[in-house]
Amino acid sequence: MLKKIFTLIISVVLLSSVNAGTARACTLTCDFSEYTATNAAIRSAVMPGWGQRWNEQKTKGWIVFGAFAATVFGAFYYLNKSESDYDSYKKLGARDSSYYDDYERDLNTSRIFGIAAVLIWAYAVVDAYIVADKKSQEYVYSKFNVDTYGKDGLMVTYKTRFNI
């Protein structure tokens, strides 16, 4: 599996550097600075909690990121532990060994943590999209504001959002 990934990366690098000195026929530019629901969802798809932070929900973003990180860590921890238990079971060679029970228990725990990580990731993407969609609708309506002051004054305000 690692060889396939490495080969894919090398192929992409080599193919992309073929026309390094000449103009490219195709250019892809992605701009994620505009406040849209899609941009918030993409941010959460890249790193759960980033979309919530983009939606100005700092606490929720940290909670989502922490829960995702904890479940991913738990999945890998119990997966490695189950592999160690299985190796111990194979070395012992006993058919009714408790190592196999430990292996099954740790593997099931790893699967539960993995499923929880995927669910948290999906929640982060959907939540970021829904919240940003609601906020962007409010944002569009209040982007321009025209106020009058008595008979001789008119003020036009324009709101924009900047976030790094």
Rosetta constraint file for C-alpha pairs under 8 A:
AtomPair CA 1 CA 5 HARMONIC 6.44 0.50
AtomPair CA 2 CA 6 HARMONIC 6.10 0.50
AtomPair CA 3 CA 7 HARMONIC 5.98 0.50
AtomPair CA 4 CA 8 HARMONIC 6.11 0.50
AtomPair CA 5 CA 9 HARMONIC 6.26 0.50
AtomPair CA 6 CA 10 HARMONIC 6.21 0.50
AtomPair CA 7 CA 11 HARMONIC 6.06 0.50
AtomPair CA 8 CA 12 HARMONIC 6.21 0.50
AtomPair CA 9 CA 13 HARMONIC 6.23 0.50
AtomPair CA 10 CA 14 HARMONIC 6.08 0.50
AtomPair CA 11 CA 15 HARMONIC 5.98 0.50
AtomPair CA 12 CA 16 HARMONIC 5.97 0.50
AtomPair CA 13 CA 17 HARMONIC 6.18 0.50
AtomPair CA 14 CA 18 HARMONIC 6.47 0.50
AtomPair CA 16 CA 20 HARMONIC 7.38 0.50
AtomPair CA 19 CA 23 HARMONIC 7.20 0.50
AtomPair CA 19 CA 24 HARMONIC 6.83 0.50
AtomPair CA 32 CA 39 HARMONIC 5.72 0.50
AtomPair CA 33 CA 39 HARMONIC 7.89 0.50
AtomPair CA 33 CA 163 HARMONIC 7.89 0.50
AtomPair CA 34 CA 39 HARMONIC 7.44 0.50
AtomPair CA 35 CA 39 HARMONIC 6.77 0.50
AtomPair CA 35 CA 40 HARMONIC 7.54 0.50
AtomPair CA 35 CA 132 HARMONIC 7.73 0.50
AtomPair CA 35 CA 136 HARMONIC 6.99 0.50
AtomPair CA 35 CA 161 HARMONIC 7.53 0.50
AtomPair CA 36 CA 40 HARMONIC 6.46 0.50
AtomPair CA 36 CA 132 HARMONIC 6.34 0.50
AtomPair CA 36 CA 133 HARMONIC 6.81 0.50
AtomPair CA 36 CA 136 HARMONIC 6.37 0.50
AtomPair CA 37 CA 41 HARMONIC 6.20 0.50
AtomPair CA 37 CA 128 HARMONIC 7.10 0.50
AtomPair CA 37 CA 129 HARMONIC 4.62 0.50
AtomPair CA 37 CA 130 HARMONIC 6.93 0.50
AtomPair CA 37 CA 131 HARMONIC 7.58 0.50
AtomPair CA 37 CA 132 HARMONIC 4.61 0.50
AtomPair CA 37 CA 133 HARMONIC 4.83 0.50
AtomPair CA 37 CA 136 HARMONIC 7.32 0.50
AtomPair CA 38 CA 42 HARMONIC 6.11 0.50
AtomPair CA 38 CA 129 HARMONIC 6.24 0.50
AtomPair CA 39 CA 43 HARMONIC 6.18 0.50
AtomPair CA 39 CA 51 HARMONIC 7.90 0.50
AtomPair CA 40 CA 44 HARMONIC 6.37 0.50
AtomPair CA 40 CA 50 HARMONIC 7.79 0.50
AtomPair CA 40 CA 51 HARMONIC 4.51 0.50
AtomPair CA 40 CA 52 HARMONIC 7.44 0.50
AtomPair CA 40 CA 54 HARMONIC 6.38 0.50
AtomPair CA 40 CA 55 HARMONIC 7.20 0.50
AtomPair CA 40 CA 125 HARMONIC 7.78 0.50
AtomPair CA 40 CA 128 HARMONIC 5.50 0.50
AtomPair CA 40 CA 129 HARMONIC 5.86 0.50
AtomPair CA 40 CA 132 HARMONIC 6.50 0.50
AtomPair CA 41 CA 45 HARMONIC 6.10 0.50
AtomPair CA 41 CA 51 HARMONIC 6.01 0.50
AtomPair CA 41 CA 124 HARMONIC 7.80 0.50
AtomPair CA 41 CA 125 HARMONIC 4.78 0.50
AtomPair CA 41 CA 126 HARMONIC 6.73 0.50
AtomPair CA 41 CA 127 HARMONIC 7.93 0.50
AtomPair CA 41 CA 128 HARMONIC 5.30 0.50
AtomPair CA 41 CA 129 HARMONIC 4.88 0.50
AtomPair CA 42 CA 46 HARMONIC 6.22 0.50
AtomPair CA 42 CA 51 HARMONIC 7.41 0.50
AtomPair CA 42 CA 125 HARMONIC 7.22 0.50
AtomPair CA 43 CA 47 HARMONIC 6.24 0.50
AtomPair CA 43 CA 48 HARMONIC 7.49 0.50
AtomPair CA 43 CA 50 HARMONIC 5.53 0.50
AtomPair CA 43 CA 51 HARMONIC 4.91 0.50
AtomPair CA 43 CA 125 HARMONIC 7.96 0.50
AtomPair CA 44 CA 48 HARMONIC 4.40 0.50
AtomPair CA 44 CA 49 HARMONIC 5.72 0.50
AtomPair CA 44 CA 50 HARMONIC 5.15 0.50
AtomPair CA 44 CA 51 HARMONIC 4.44 0.50
AtomPair CA 44 CA 52 HARMONIC 7.29 0.50
AtomPair CA 44 CA 121 HARMONIC 7.62 0.50
AtomPair CA 44 CA 124 HARMONIC 5.80 0.50
AtomPair CA 44 CA 125 HARMONIC 5.02 0.50
AtomPair CA 44 CA 128 HARMONIC 6.74 0.50
AtomPair CA 45 CA 121 HARMONIC 7.05 0.50
AtomPair CA 45 CA 122 HARMONIC 7.91 0.50
AtomPair CA 45 CA 124 HARMONIC 7.52 0.50
AtomPair CA 45 CA 125 HARMONIC 5.65 0.50
AtomPair CA 46 CA 50 HARMONIC 7.93 0.50
AtomPair CA 47 CA 51 HARMONIC 7.96 0.50
AtomPair CA 47 CA 65 HARMONIC 7.58 0.50
AtomPair CA 48 CA 61 HARMONIC 7.60 0.50
AtomPair CA 48 CA 64 HARMONIC 6.36 0.50
AtomPair CA 48 CA 65 HARMONIC 5.35 0.50
AtomPair CA 48 CA 68 HARMONIC 7.02 0.50
AtomPair CA 48 CA 120 HARMONIC 7.87 0.50
AtomPair CA 48 CA 121 HARMONIC 5.75 0.50
AtomPair CA 48 CA 124 HARMONIC 5.57 0.50
AtomPair CA 48 CA 125 HARMONIC 7.21 0.50
AtomPair CA 49 CA 53 HARMONIC 6.28 0.50
AtomPair CA 49 CA 60 HARMONIC 7.25 0.50
AtomPair CA 49 CA 61 HARMONIC 3.96 0.50
AtomPair CA 49 CA 62 HARMONIC 6.15 0.50
AtomPair CA 49 CA 63 HARMONIC 7.51 0.50
AtomPair CA 49 CA 64 HARMONIC 5.18 0.50
AtomPair CA 49 CA 65 HARMONIC 4.84 0.50
AtomPair CA 49 CA 124 HARMONIC 6.34 0.50
AtomPair CA 50 CA 54 HARMONIC 6.17 0.50
AtomPair CA 50 CA 61 HARMONIC 6.25 0.50
AtomPair CA 50 CA 65 HARMONIC 7.89 0.50
AtomPair CA 51 CA 55 HARMONIC 6.22 0.50
AtomPair CA 51 CA 61 HARMONIC 7.36 0.50
AtomPair CA 51 CA 124 HARMONIC 7.38 0.50
AtomPair CA 51 CA 125 HARMONIC 7.33 0.50
AtomPair CA 51 CA 128 HARMONIC 5.18 0.50
AtomPair CA 51 CA 129 HARMONIC 7.98 0.50
AtomPair CA 52 CA 56 HARMONIC 6.44 0.50
AtomPair CA 52 CA 57 HARMONIC 5.23 0.50
AtomPair CA 52 CA 58 HARMONIC 6.73 0.50
AtomPair CA 52 CA 60 HARMONIC 6.47 0.50
AtomPair CA 52 CA 61 HARMONIC 4.76 0.50
AtomPair CA 52 CA 124 HARMONIC 7.49 0.50
AtomPair CA 52 CA 127 HARMONIC 7.76 0.50
AtomPair CA 52 CA 128 HARMONIC 5.51 0.50
AtomPair CA 53 CA 57 HARMONIC 5.13 0.50
AtomPair CA 53 CA 58 HARMONIC 4.95 0.50
AtomPair CA 53 CA 60 HARMONIC 7.72 0.50
AtomPair CA 53 CA 61 HARMONIC 5.26 0.50
AtomPair CA 54 CA 163 HARMONIC 7.62 0.50
AtomPair CA 55 CA 128 HARMONIC 7.08 0.50
AtomPair CA 55 CA 131 HARMONIC 7.05 0.50
AtomPair CA 55 CA 132 HARMONIC 6.06 0.50
AtomPair CA 55 CA 135 HARMONIC 7.98 0.50
AtomPair CA 57 CA 61 HARMONIC 6.07 0.50
AtomPair CA 58 CA 62 HARMONIC 6.30 0.50
AtomPair CA 59 CA 63 HARMONIC 6.22 0.50
AtomPair CA 60 CA 64 HARMONIC 6.05 0.50
AtomPair CA 61 CA 65 HARMONIC 6.08 0.50
AtomPair CA 62 CA 66 HARMONIC 5.89 0.50
AtomPair CA 63 CA 67 HARMONIC 6.03 0.50
AtomPair CA 64 CA 68 HARMONIC 6.08 0.50
AtomPair CA 64 CA 120 HARMONIC 7.12 0.50
AtomPair CA 64 CA 124 HARMONIC 6.87 0.50
AtomPair CA 65 CA 69 HARMONIC 6.02 0.50
AtomPair CA 66 CA 70 HARMONIC 6.01 0.50
AtomPair CA 67 CA 71 HARMONIC 6.16 0.50
AtomPair CA 67 CA 117 HARMONIC 7.89 0.50
AtomPair CA 67 CA 120 HARMONIC 7.44 0.50
AtomPair CA 68 CA 72 HARMONIC 6.15 0.50
AtomPair CA 68 CA 117 HARMONIC 5.40 0.50
AtomPair CA 68 CA 120 HARMONIC 6.05 0.50
AtomPair CA 68 CA 121 HARMONIC 6.82 0.50
AtomPair CA 69 CA 73 HARMONIC 6.05 0.50
AtomPair CA 69 CA 117 HARMONIC 7.94 0.50
AtomPair CA 70 CA 74 HARMONIC 6.05 0.50
AtomPair CA 71 CA 75 HARMONIC 6.07 0.50
AtomPair CA 71 CA 113 HARMONIC 5.16 0.50
AtomPair CA 71 CA 114 HARMONIC 6.70 0.50
AtomPair CA 71 CA 116 HARMONIC 6.50 0.50
AtomPair CA 71 CA 117 HARMONIC 5.26 0.50
AtomPair CA 72 CA 76 HARMONIC 6.32 0.50
AtomPair CA 72 CA 113 HARMONIC 6.76 0.50
AtomPair CA 72 CA 114 HARMONIC 6.40 0.50
AtomPair CA 72 CA 117 HARMONIC 5.88 0.50
AtomPair CA 73 CA 77 HARMONIC 5.98 0.50
AtomPair CA 74 CA 78 HARMONIC 6.06 0.50
AtomPair CA 74 CA 110 HARMONIC 6.74 0.50
AtomPair CA 74 CA 113 HARMONIC 5.99 0.50
AtomPair CA 75 CA 79 HARMONIC 6.04 0.50
AtomPair CA 75 CA 109 HARMONIC 7.37 0.50
AtomPair CA 75 CA 110 HARMONIC 4.27 0.50
AtomPair CA 75 CA 111 HARMONIC 6.65 0.50
AtomPair CA 75 CA 112 HARMONIC 7.56 0.50
AtomPair CA 75 CA 113 HARMONIC 4.84 0.50
AtomPair CA 75 CA 114 HARMONIC 5.26 0.50
AtomPair CA 76 CA 80 HARMONIC 6.12 0.50
AtomPair CA 76 CA 110 HARMONIC 6.83 0.50
AtomPair CA 77 CA 81 HARMONIC 6.18 0.50
AtomPair CA 77 CA 110 HARMONIC 7.52 0.50
AtomPair CA 78 CA 82 HARMONIC 5.95 0.50
AtomPair CA 78 CA 106 HARMONIC 5.33 0.50
AtomPair CA 78 CA 107 HARMONIC 6.48 0.50
AtomPair CA 78 CA 109 HARMONIC 6.51 0.50
AtomPair CA 78 CA 110 HARMONIC 4.93 0.50
AtomPair CA 79 CA 83 HARMONIC 6.30 0.50
AtomPair CA 79 CA 106 HARMONIC 6.73 0.50
AtomPair CA 79 CA 107 HARMONIC 5.79 0.50
AtomPair CA 79 CA 110 HARMONIC 5.37 0.50
AtomPair CA 80 CA 84 HARMONIC 6.26 0.50
AtomPair CA 81 CA 85 HARMONIC 6.21 0.50
AtomPair CA 81 CA 103 HARMONIC 7.66 0.50
AtomPair CA 81 CA 106 HARMONIC 6.60 0.50
AtomPair CA 82 CA 86 HARMONIC 6.11 0.50
AtomPair CA 82 CA 102 HARMONIC 7.08 0.50
AtomPair CA 82 CA 103 HARMONIC 4.50 0.50
AtomPair CA 82 CA 104 HARMONIC 7.13 0.50
AtomPair CA 82 CA 105 HARMONIC 7.82 0.50
AtomPair CA 82 CA 106 HARMONIC 5.02 0.50
AtomPair CA 82 CA 107 HARMONIC 5.42 0.50
AtomPair CA 83 CA 87 HARMONIC 6.20 0.50
AtomPair CA 83 CA 103 HARMONIC 7.02 0.50
AtomPair CA 84 CA 88 HARMONIC 6.27 0.50
AtomPair CA 84 CA 103 HARMONIC 7.94 0.50
AtomPair CA 85 CA 89 HARMONIC 6.15 0.50
AtomPair CA 85 CA 99 HARMONIC 5.55 0.50
AtomPair CA 85 CA 100 HARMONIC 6.92 0.50
AtomPair CA 85 CA 102 HARMONIC 6.39 0.50
AtomPair CA 85 CA 103 HARMONIC 5.11 0.50
AtomPair CA 86 CA 90 HARMONIC 6.17 0.50
AtomPair CA 86 CA 99 HARMONIC 6.69 0.50
AtomPair CA 86 CA 100 HARMONIC 6.29 0.50
AtomPair CA 86 CA 103 HARMONIC 5.58 0.50
AtomPair CA 87 CA 91 HARMONIC 6.20 0.50
AtomPair CA 88 CA 92 HARMONIC 6.17 0.50
AtomPair CA 88 CA 99 HARMONIC 6.63 0.50
AtomPair CA 89 CA 93 HARMONIC 6.23 0.50
AtomPair CA 89 CA 94 HARMONIC 7.20 0.50
AtomPair CA 89 CA 97 HARMONIC 6.78 0.50
AtomPair CA 89 CA 99 HARMONIC 5.14 0.50
AtomPair CA 89 CA 100 HARMONIC 5.93 0.50
AtomPair CA 90 CA 94 HARMONIC 7.94 0.50
AtomPair CA 96 CA 100 HARMONIC 7.80 0.50
AtomPair CA 97 CA 101 HARMONIC 7.48 0.50
AtomPair CA 98 CA 102 HARMONIC 6.28 0.50
AtomPair CA 99 CA 103 HARMONIC 6.03 0.50
AtomPair CA 100 CA 104 HARMONIC 6.21 0.50
AtomPair CA 101 CA 105 HARMONIC 6.13 0.50
AtomPair CA 102 CA 106 HARMONIC 6.03 0.50
AtomPair CA 103 CA 107 HARMONIC 6.01 0.50
AtomPair CA 104 CA 108 HARMONIC 6.11 0.50
AtomPair CA 105 CA 109 HARMONIC 6.18 0.50
AtomPair CA 106 CA 110 HARMONIC 6.08 0.50
AtomPair CA 107 CA 111 HARMONIC 6.27 0.50
AtomPair CA 108 CA 112 HARMONIC 6.25 0.50
AtomPair CA 109 CA 113 HARMONIC 6.28 0.50
AtomPair CA 110 CA 114 HARMONIC 6.11 0.50
AtomPair CA 111 CA 115 HARMONIC 6.12 0.50
AtomPair CA 112 CA 116 HARMONIC 6.15 0.50
AtomPair CA 113 CA 117 HARMONIC 6.14 0.50
AtomPair CA 114 CA 118 HARMONIC 6.34 0.50
AtomPair CA 115 CA 119 HARMONIC 6.19 0.50
AtomPair CA 116 CA 120 HARMONIC 6.10 0.50
AtomPair CA 117 CA 121 HARMONIC 6.10 0.50
AtomPair CA 118 CA 122 HARMONIC 6.13 0.50
AtomPair CA 119 CA 123 HARMONIC 6.03 0.50
AtomPair CA 120 CA 124 HARMONIC 6.10 0.50
AtomPair CA 121 CA 125 HARMONIC 6.43 0.50
AtomPair CA 122 CA 126 HARMONIC 6.22 0.50
AtomPair CA 123 CA 127 HARMONIC 5.77 0.50
AtomPair CA 124 CA 128 HARMONIC 5.95 0.50
AtomPair CA 125 CA 129 HARMONIC 6.24 0.50
AtomPair CA 126 CA 130 HARMONIC 6.18 0.50
AtomPair CA 127 CA 131 HARMONIC 6.02 0.50
AtomPair CA 128 CA 132 HARMONIC 5.94 0.50
AtomPair CA 129 CA 133 HARMONIC 5.97 0.50
AtomPair CA 130 CA 134 HARMONIC 6.31 0.50
AtomPair CA 131 CA 135 HARMONIC 6.13 0.50
AtomPair CA 132 CA 136 HARMONIC 5.76 0.50
AtomPair CA 133 CA 137 HARMONIC 6.31 0.50
AtomPair CA 134 CA 138 HARMONIC 6.58 0.50
AtomPair CA 135 CA 139 HARMONIC 5.95 0.50
AtomPair CA 136 CA 140 HARMONIC 5.99 0.50
AtomPair CA 137 CA 141 HARMONIC 6.54 0.50
AtomPair CA 138 CA 142 HARMONIC 6.34 0.50
AtomPair CA 139 CA 143 HARMONIC 5.75 0.50
AtomPair CA 142 CA 159 HARMONIC 7.49 0.50
AtomPair CA 143 CA 158 HARMONIC 5.71 0.50
AtomPair CA 143 CA 159 HARMONIC 4.90 0.50
AtomPair CA 143 CA 160 HARMONIC 6.96 0.50
AtomPair CA 144 CA 156 HARMONIC 7.14 0.50
AtomPair CA 144 CA 157 HARMONIC 5.84 0.50
AtomPair CA 144 CA 158 HARMONIC 4.85 0.50
AtomPair CA 144 CA 159 HARMONIC 6.53 0.50
AtomPair CA 145 CA 156 HARMONIC 5.75 0.50
AtomPair CA 145 CA 157 HARMONIC 5.15 0.50
AtomPair CA 145 CA 158 HARMONIC 6.54 0.50
AtomPair CA 146 CA 154 HARMONIC 7.17 0.50
AtomPair CA 146 CA 155 HARMONIC 5.76 0.50
AtomPair CA 146 CA 156 HARMONIC 4.55 0.50
AtomPair CA 146 CA 157 HARMONIC 6.43 0.50
AtomPair CA 147 CA 154 HARMONIC 5.81 0.50
AtomPair CA 147 CA 155 HARMONIC 5.16 0.50
AtomPair CA 147 CA 156 HARMONIC 6.45 0.50
AtomPair CA 148 CA 153 HARMONIC 5.59 0.50
AtomPair CA 148 CA 154 HARMONIC 4.41 0.50
AtomPair CA 148 CA 155 HARMONIC 6.20 0.50
AtomPair CA 149 CA 153 HARMONIC 4.53 0.50
AtomPair CA 149 CA 154 HARMONIC 5.89 0.50
AtomPair CA 149 CA 155 HARMONIC 7.71 0.50
